């Protein structure tokens, strides 16, 4: 590790002294030392309040506790670094704060004359009134403490003219400090020294960032140390209220009979396929009703007996959902359906009813977009637009909420496919949709609720292999 960096505890680490007991506490872990020696105690207090190099910290330990204690301290310090408890700074420019465990800060040997360019995965954003540099390739975030560090970052992004050390730091900062700052960027993988591998080159910035953010817990996520309380968030009901008084009651199928006449699960899985060609005779209202009932109805509303978070009511539905929160809503867009007028409807899963929101001429653009997205085959008879009420999930799953929504879309799609196959209908997932356009038509605030998936359904084209 470079002696260019000064060390300190991560901001959320606290130190408590009670008699001869010293306790270090993070948001999720604690470490207690019984009878710490004076030098070790002094070094840990310096990590909390000051910024010293490893050599300076070790010197404090050696002076008070001896050479052997100094060697032990260096080994223990590496363990704290590995846990992600130690930040590294180049003052007055920046501090690298660990955001993941298994953290190491190693500056490789390199030629200072080689061009230096900021990684295409690095991004700068404002957080808590500070500029922060992050990258999905890094296990640290860099807090920029001075305008000159921001200026140096700005010069590094000039991809057509990579900078060497000399022309990068000129007039901005002392060359030695500038060199240490660049070492910090290299050690945290904000500046790559090697060309991208083929594996990394296939990743777009937003895909890799989303992957990292929804797969790894961050050490700086202070919210995870607090028990979420439902009343701390805008309480969204277990079922969305009716969106209009133009109600279409739906028939409920006899599940006991279907259990005897349906194809087997194995047959449904093996026969499942995406079908975008339909019979001339469109799907019926009763078929649509049966499909929605089997896929998405509310089977039960209940409360948890032991519910310390005061999360309100829960529901059971045919498909699974993280936390039992069920944030997804289904909006059938009807193009052709026997017994039902064209238009945009909202499905009420508790009452098993449709509520008309918009007439046919207002939703033609949604049907047209779905037709284009499915390769311009038959125009969908029914288009399901699936939205998420984000607040239903984000109050609890704030860091991984959107990734969880996409998982829920996947299990709902599979339920759609298997039920449609059993009913001898033509199903197809659709890979794209216009959330903004749909939000305007449905009069939704896109930050409260927006479309996250689309699915088409229609009558199965009759063939010799597929008799009615």
Residue pairs with C-beta under 8 A, 6 or more apart in sequence:
1 54
1 88
1 105
1 106
1 107
2 107
2 180
2 183
2 187
3 53
3 54
3 55
4 90
4 107
4 179
4 180
4 183
4 184
5 53
5 88
5 89
5 90
5 96
5 105
5 180
5 183
5 184
6 51
6 52
6 53
6 88
6 89
6 90
6 91
7 47
7 51
7 52
7 53
7 54
7 57
7 77
7 86
7 87
7 88
7 89
8 47
8 48
8 50
8 51
8 86
8 87
8 89
8 95
9 15
9 24
9 47
9 48
9 85
9 86
9 87
10 26
10 84
10 85
10 86
10 87
10 97
10 98
10 219
10 220
11 87
11 97
11 220
12 26
12 27
12 219
12 220
12 222
13 24
13 25
13 26
13 48
13 85
14 24
14 25
15 22
15 23
15 24
15 25
15 44
15 45
15 48
16 22
16 23
16 25
17 41
20 34
20 35
20 36
21 32
21 33
21 34
21 35
22 32
22 33
22 36
22 41
22 44
23 30
23 31
23 32
23 33
24 30
24 31
24 32
24 33
24 44
24 85
25 31
26 85
26 219
27 219
27 221
27 222
27 224
27 225
28 224
28 225
29 83
33 40
36 44
37 61
37 64
37 65
37 69
38 64
38 65
39 60
39 61
39 62
39 63
39 64
39 65
39 69
39 70
39 73
40 61
40 65
40 69
40 73
42 60
42 61
42 64
43 57
43 58
43 60
43 61
43 73
46 52
46 57
46 60
47 57
47 86
51 89
51 91
52 60
54 74
54 77
57 73
57 77
58 70
58 73
58 74
59 70
61 69
61 70
61 73
62 69
62 70
77 86
80 86
81 98
81 103
81 104
81 105
82 101
82 102
82 103
82 104
83 101
83 103
84 98
84 99
84 100
84 101
84 102
84 103
84 139
84 219
85 98
86 98
87 95
87 96
87 97
87 98
88 95
88 96
88 105
88 140
88 184
88 187
89 95
89 96
90 177
90 180
90 181
90 183
90 184
91 145
92 145
92 146
92 177
93 144
93 145
93 146
93 148
93 149
93 152
93 173
93 177
93 181
94 133
94 142
94 143
94 144
94 145
94 146
94 149
94 181
94 184
95 142
95 143
95 145
96 105
96 140
96 141
96 142
96 143
96 184
96 187
96 188
97 140
97 141
97 142
97 143
97 220
98 139
98 140
98 219
99 134
99 139
99 140
99 141
99 218
99 219
99 220
100 139
100 216
100 217
100 218
100 219
101 219
102 139
103 139
103 140
105 140
105 187
105 188
106 187
107 183
107 186
107 187
108 186
108 193
110 186
110 193
112 164
112 165
112 179
113 164
113 165
114 164
114 193
115 162
115 163
115 164
116 156
116 162
116 163
116 164
116 165
116 168
116 182
116 186
116 191
117 156
117 157
117 159
117 162
117 163
117 191
117 192
118 153
118 156
118 157
118 185
118 190
118 191
119 135
119 137
119 189
119 190
119 191
119 192
120 205
121 135
121 136
121 137
121 205
121 208
121 209
122 133
122 134
122 135
122 138
122 190
123 133
123 134
123 135
123 205
123 209
124 131
124 132
124 133
124 144
124 150
124 153
125 131
125 132
125 134
126 132
130 143
130 144
130 145
131 143
131 144
131 149
131 150
132 141
132 142
132 143
132 144
133 141
133 142
133 144
133 153
133 190
134 141
134 142
135 188
135 189
135 190
136 208
136 209
136 211
136 212
136 213
137 189
137 208
138 188
138 189
138 190
139 188
140 188
141 220
142 184
142 185
142 188
142 190
144 150
144 153
148 172
148 173
149 181
151 172
152 168
152 169
152 172
152 173
152 178
152 181
155 163
155 168
156 163
156 168
156 185
156 191
165 175
165 178
165 179
165 182
168 178
168 182
169 175
169 178
169 179
172 178
173 181
182 191
185 191
186 193
210 402
210 403
213 399
213 400
213 403
214 399
214 400
214 402
214 403
214 404
215 403
217 224
217 399
218 399
221 399
223 398
223 399
224 399
227 308
227 309
228 309
228 395
228 396
229 309
229 310
230 309
230 310
230 311
230 312
230 395
231 310
232 395
233 391
233 394
233 395
234 391
235 312
236 389
236 391
236 392
238 301
238 312
238 313
238 314
238 315
238 326
239 298
239 301
239 315
239 348
239 349
239 350
240 329
240 346
240 348
240 389
242 346
242 348
242 355
243 346
243 355
243 357
243 442
244 346
244 355
244 356
244 357
245 355
246 355
246 356
247 353
247 354
247 355
248 285
248 340
248 345
248 353
248 354
248 355
248 356
249 352
249 353
250 285
250 288
250 289
250 292
250 293
250 352
250 353
250 354
251 285
251 286
251 289
251 290
252 289
252 293
252 352
253 289
253 290
253 293
253 294
255 294
258 294
262 268
262 422
263 271
263 421
263 422
265 418
268 418
268 421
268 422
269 418
271 421
272 417
272 418
272 421
274 427
274 428
274 429
275 426
275 427
275 428
275 458
275 460
275 461
276 374
276 375
276 377
276 378
276 380
276 426
276 428
276 456
277 377
277 378
277 426
277 461
278 378
278 381
278 426
278 458
278 459
278 460
278 461
279 458
279 459
279 460
279 461
279 462
281 338
281 459
282 336
282 337
282 338
282 381
282 458
282 459
283 336
283 337
283 338
283 381
283 382
283 425
283 457
283 458
283 459
284 337
284 338
284 339
285 337
285 338
285 339
285 340
286 339
287 423
287 425
287 459
288 332
288 337
288 340
288 382
288 457
289 352
290 423
291 416
291 419
291 420
291 423
291 425
291 457
292 330
292 332
292 347
292 349
292 352
293 352
294 318
294 419
294 423
295 318
295 319
295 412
295 415
295 416
295 419
296 317
296 318
296 319
296 330
296 347
296 349
296 412
296 415
297 317
297 318
297 349
297 350
297 352
298 315
298 316
298 317
298 349
298 350
299 315
299 316
299 317
299 318
300 315
300 316
301 313
301 314
301 315
301 350
302 313
302 314
302 315
302 316
303 312
303 313
303 314
304 311
304 314
309 396
311 396
314 324
314 325
315 324
315 326
315 349
315 350
316 324
317 326
317 349
318 415
319 408
319 411
319 412
319 415
320 408
320 411
321 327
321 328
321 408
321 411
322 393
322 397
322 404
322 407
322 408
323 393
323 396
323 397
325 392
325 393
325 396
326 392
327 388
327 389
327 390
327 392
327 393
327 405
327 408
328 386
328 387
328 388
328 405
328 408
328 409
328 412
328 452
329 346
329 347
329 386
329 387
329 388
329 389
329 449
330 346
330 347
330 349
330 384
330 385
330 386
331 344
331 345
331 346
331 347
331 357
331 384
331 385
331 386
331 387
331 438
331 442
331 451
332 344
332 345
332 347
332 354
332 382
332 383
332 384
333 343
333 344
333 345
333 363
333 366
333 367
333 370
333 380
333 382
333 383
333 384
333 385
334 340
334 341
334 342
334 343
334 344
334 345
334 381
334 382
335 342
335 367
335 379
335 380
335 381
335 382
335 383
336 342
336 381
336 458
337 381
337 382
340 354
341 356
341 359
341 360
342 359
342 360
342 363
343 356
343 357
343 358
343 359
343 360
343 362
343 363
344 356
344 357
344 358
344 362
344 363
344 366
344 441
344 442
345 354
345 355
345 356
345 357
346 354
346 355
346 357
346 442
347 353
347 354
348 354
348 355
357 441
357 442
357 443
358 441
358 442
362 441
363 441
365 437
365 441
366 383
366 385
366 434
366 437
366 438
366 441
367 379
367 380
367 383
369 433
369 434
369 437
370 380
370 383
370 430
370 433
370 454
370 456
371 377
371 379
371 380
373 430
373 431
373 432
373 433
373 454
374 380
374 428
374 430
374 456
378 458
380 456
380 457
380 458
381 456
381 457
381 458
381 459
382 456
382 457
382 458
383 430
383 454
383 455
383 456
383 457
384 416
384 454
384 455
384 456
384 457
385 433
385 438
385 451
385 453
385 454
386 409
386 412
386 451
386 452
386 453
386 454
386 455
387 438
387 442
387 444
387 449
387 450
387 451
387 452
388 405
388 408
388 449
388 450
388 452
389 448
389 449
390 401
390 402
390 405
390 447
390 448
390 449
390 450
391 448
393 401
393 404
393 405
394 401
397 404
405 452
406 452
409 452
409 453
412 453
413 429
413 453
413 455
416 427
416 429
416 455
416 457
417 427
417 429
420 426
420 427
420 457
421 427
424 460
424 466
424 468
425 457
425 458
425 459
425 460
426 457
426 458
426 459
426 460
426 461
427 455
427 456
427 457
428 455
428 456
428 457
429 453
429 454
429 455
430 453
430 454
430 455
430 456
432 454
433 451
433 453
433 454
434 451
435 446
435 450
435 451
435 452
436 446
438 444
438 450
438 451
439 445
439 446
439 449
439 450
439 451
444 450
460 466
462 468
